[in-house]
Amino acid sequence: MGTLVKTWSGFPTKGSLLLMSPNPRIWAHLAPLYASQPPAVQRLARALAECGGRYTLASALAHDAGLLDRDVVYRILHNARLPPLTEMAALIRALNWAFELADGKTLARLASDEQREPAQYRRDVRRWLGVRWAEFVGLGPDWVAKRIAERVQVP
């Protein structure tokens, strides 16, 4: 089998990821969780953290992580026994929301920034983390990071 990783060093690129301001606190919380993972998984997790869990195409995210294509992303995650890309991205988005709420943003402001309905946030948090929005607001980023840690542990 050929090499899975390109010899490419920088990410993210402006054209491939959904433009949003990166939150360095996300990677600061996630880096220790992925420290024992292979370098390709670490680059993928960092690319997801850089875009706040919002990406336009899996192939663009793969490029930003230095991987060949989206199939390699799925294969790497499967081999590392990690959740699918969509679930990892969702958890990282929830972590980003938790940081923004801790900084004083409201649900209405989060929704208007991303042009979504507030009810979508409530449903997403309930589906991804199993808690109601009112509970989520009070739990904070550390709690979300612990939920992510539970999902990325290798058995």
Protein Blocks (a to p, Z undefined) as FASTA:
>chain_A
ZZfbdcdfbdcdfklpccddddfklmmmmmmmmmmpcfklmmmmmmmmmnnopafblklm
mmmnopablmlmmmmmmmnopacfklmmmmmmmmmmmmmmmnopafklmmmmnopafklm
mmmmmmmnopafklmmmnommlmmmmmmmmmpcZZ
